[in-house]
């Protein structure tokens, strides 16, 4: 398993062809001005791809109840594990 998550060409929402390496198994904080793409990177790119990979690992029977997920607008993401999220 890689020790970093590599993102190449992220263009989701207001991200403009971002390339980034993020260490795995570390606490990471995205900071910046309002509208700078923090949520687009964290939720709409990284989490969305992890969730899509998780759903792809399920059986076809289980996937039929979850609906389809769009692939984020990104050239490549490597080193990412499947992900789930629980609403509060």
Secondary structure, DSSP 8 states (H G I E B T S, - for coil): --SEEEEEEE-STT--SEEEEEETTS------STTSSHHIIIIIIIIHHHHHHHHHTS-HHHHTTT------S-SEEES---------
